[in-house]
Each structure stands twice: as C-alpha cells, then as structure tokens.
C-alpha cells in the first residue's frame, strides 16, 4: 500500500527557533537603517513573525541591544595581552578601538547611560584588562576607573567623529577642501599657515600615538607618591 503524502507545513519563512536568527535579522536592519530605527515591530516583520512571538525571546529594545552587543563581542578574537601593565592597557584599548571601528553603531549605543554595565562578564574582557593593568601598575580602584574612563572617552570620541564624517554627503567635500583656506594671518596666524593642509593632516590615523600619550599621562598622575614625600 503506497505511503500517503506527507502533510505540508506552513510555507514561507522558517519558524523562529533561536536567538541566532534574531541577532542576524537585527544586524541586517541596523546595517541597513541604523540602530535608532530598530524596533521590535520592524524586527518581527523582518523575521516574518508577530511581535508577540518575538517578546517570548526578548523583553524590549534595550534587551535586544544588549543581546547584540554581547553576541558581537563574543565573536571577536581575543589578542594575547602583554604581561607588562602599561602595554597590556594599550593592547586592550586598541582591541576595543578596533572592535568599535568595525561596527561604529556599538559605540553609539554604549555611550548611553548604563549599557556597559549591562554586558555579560565574557563581553567585558577589554574593560577588565584595562582596569587590571591599572591595578597592577599600582593604581587604586578610583584611579583605575578614572584611567578607563579617560581611555573610553578618547576612544569613543575618535570612533564617532570618524564614523559621522564618513556618512556626510559628498557635497561636503568641497567645504572640507576649503577649510582654513584664505584665513587672515594677522588674526589666526597658525591656522592660516596650515591652511588647506588641514583636511589631510586631520585625516591621519593618530589613535595609537594619542592613546599611548594619554595612558602615560594618566598613569603618571596615578603613580603613588614616593616615600617621605608630602
């Protein structure tokens, strides 16, 4: 007796089975439209499911963003960090910079209050490495946090300025080429001397040099006073 034909299931998109699909769909939306336009409703539509079904996996947009950030950091290859504290701080900060430069939207999300503290422990290894390096150098906990904060502000600022500059309309190129051209040397002599060299000079990647100078300065301020001083 021939076997009866198998019943056909629902056609269209496959059923949602894991957070992996959520992460992939959310990344597509962010890369296409930016993280600000990411909503639960739009993500559900991208997945071909109802928003109610999606809420079984994530609580809200903040939960979704934390999920994305944790997943992104988990995919990064961890460099072998040096044993020397100062070099370990620098290496961890460069790893942080490179991770954010590869996906600048993450820097924008993490500048919102509290997001860094919501990350999983496994996603905080770069922060841990910087703070541990500061402690091993002799910094107090307060000084270690101050050092991380200084590095964080410098790094995120550099990433966001470059990312936003890259998204400007092409027409702005004319304005950038004319920047500081024809300045009155009697009023702003140094800027007038730089003149139209400014765009090329400002476009150079000086993050590593600036980072090392910043770390050296912060560590020097945090160094314990010599015995008998004060």
Secondary structure, 3 states (H helix, E strand, C coil): CCCCCCCCCCCCCCCCCCHHHHHHHHHHHHHHHCHHHCCHHHHHHHHCCCHHHHCCCCCCHHHHHHHHHHHHHHCCCCCCCCCCHHHHHHHHHHHHHHHHHHCCHHHHHHCCCCHHHHCCHHHHHHHHHHHHHHHHHCCCHHHHHHHHHHHHHHHHHHHHHHHHHHCCCCCHHHHHHHCCCCCCCCCCHHHHHHHHHHHHHHCCCCHHHHHHHHHHHHHHHHCCCCCCCC
